Amino acid sequence: MKMETGSGATMAPEDPRALLTADEVAARLRVTKCWIYTEVRAGRMPHVRLGRYIRFRAGALDSWIEQIERGVQRRNGAARS
């Protein structure tokens, strides 16, 4: 499966072990970098601290998003699996 970037180019599926920067995560989630750092400070977003740098595992972000989706479905009364 290939994914499209905003420029119309395609890229290969991402390695779930890949480490992403805050800029890359913000672009991927279509939020601001400030929001990313706020979520990290609050302990709500999975991240890896490498000294003064913060990185995000692609697979951990995917799992985190799926977990949020499952929680939203339960709160909205959707069928539970």
C-alpha positions in Angstrom: 0.0 0.0 0.0 1.4 3.4 -0.9 0.5 6.6 0.7 0.2 10.0 -0.9 1.9 13.0 0.4 0.4 16.5 0.2 2.5 17.2 -2.9 0.9 14.3 -4.8 4.0 12.1 -4.6 3.8 8.7 -3.2 5.9 7.0 -0.6 6.4 3.4 0.5 4.6 2.1 3.6 6.4 3.3 6.7 8.5 1.1 8.9 6.6 1.0 12.2 10.0 1.3 14.0 10.8 4.5 12.2 11.5 7.5 14.4 9.6 10.6 13.4 10.2 14.3 14.3 7.6 16.5 15.8 7.3 18.3 12.4 6.7 15.0 10.7 4.1 13.9 13.2 2.3 17.3 13.1 2.1 17.1 9.3 0.9 13.5 9.5 -1.8 14.3 12.0 -2.5 17.7 10.4 -2.1 19.6 13.6 0.4 22.2 14.8 3.8 21.3 16.3 2.7 23.3 19.4 -0.2 20.8 19.9 2.2 17.9 19.5 4.5 19.3 22.3 1.5 20.0 24.5 0.3 16.4 24.2 3.9 15.2 25.0 4.2 17.4 28.1 0.8 16.2 29.3 1.9 12.6 28.9 -0.9 11.8 26.4 1.2 11.0 23.4 3.7 8.2 23.1 7.2 9.4 22.5 10.9 8.6 22.9 13.2 11.1 24.5 16.8 11.1 23.2 18.6 13.6 25.3 17.1 16.9 24.5 15.3 15.5 21.4 11.8 14.0 21.2 11.0 11.4 18.6 7.9 9.4 17.9 7.8 5.7 16.7 5.4 5.4 13.7 3.9 2.2 15.0 3.3 3.6 18.5 1.5 6.6 17.0 -0.7 4.2 14.9 -1.6 2.2 18.0 -2.3 5.4 19.9 -4.7 6.6 17.3 -6.4 3.2 17.1 -6.8 3.3 20.9 -8.4 6.7 20.7 -10.7 5.6 18.0 -11.9 2.6 20.0 -12.5 4.9 23.0 -14.5 7.3 21.0 -16.6 4.5 19.5 -17.4 3.2 23.0 -18.4 6.6 24.3 -20.6 7.2 21.3 -22.5 3.9 21.8 -21.1 2.1 18.8 -20.9 -1.6 18.7 -18.1 -3.1 20.8 -15.9 -5.8 19.4 
